[in-house]
């Protein structure tokens, strides 16, 4: 049997339930797939041992109190908790939890946060100077509270050295699978994903949300109509000059209005929409890359490759091998 991987998951009042149980299930299945050889031992640690209320209204049991954990921690996993504020979800950060994480993290081989648990890691000083992600709804809060952290709200998880941060809710499964892959290889991670009825596992570079959902509705109907037009005409000329002409604006005025209303440049928006469409074709069809590039407006396989490398840190062929859902 391999060296045990002692996984300690922090729990505290109002913690998100899936943030705790999702990773625990992944590690348990890794043990089952290997008849225990994976060596994961999962313990829940709370302010005190005993029942802990979660955000779902379901109580879980902390195996040990924070003070009893000690230094023998392989993986420290920190989930999060949120409250609804007037402008949406707000990450909750408990000073006692932060202090314990700050004291325990130096003894752990690696540290990972799930969802808004990134706010706890940031408060503990573990994300200073690092790139990190969190649930998209609290990314702005994380960036405002901790300007020393390079917040990237798009990926489903980010690794920075021995520190990992995961995105919202169900992405906890992808993060835990990545940890299993690091420990025991890709084959075991894929076997666990199949048991979870997940289509393999998503790479960290994948986006938390689709392009239309990632941009809030604007106050201008013409911009909303243009966004629909872009989505439905990806193989058309979507250059800045063409889009500006469609809106009867100068290129300079169009660029200013589009960024003001959507928070991004038109070229970046179009490329992201094309990559998303290409991903869907790669996942669900056997179309050759030339056809995928043409259908999504990239024009050439070379341009398609460049966009995938930039946005997903993989190639179209590599993406298809991992995520193709047809036989």
ABEGO torsion letter per residue (X at the ends): XBBBBBBBBBBBBGBBAAAAAAAAAAAAAAAAAAGGAAGBBBBBBBABBEBBBBAAGBBBBBABBAAAAEABBABBBBBBBBBBBAAEBBBBBBAAAAAAAAAAAAABABBBBBEAAAAAAAAAGAABGBBBBBBAAAAAAAAAABAABBBBAABABBBBEABBBBBBEAAAAAAAAAAAAAAAEAAAAAAAAAAAGBBEBBBAABBABBAAAABBBBABAAAAAAAAAAAAAAABBABAAAAAAAAGBBAAAAAAAAAAAAGBBAAAAAAAAAAAAAAAAAAABABBAAAAAAAAGAGBAAAAAAAAAAAAGBBAAAAAAAABABX
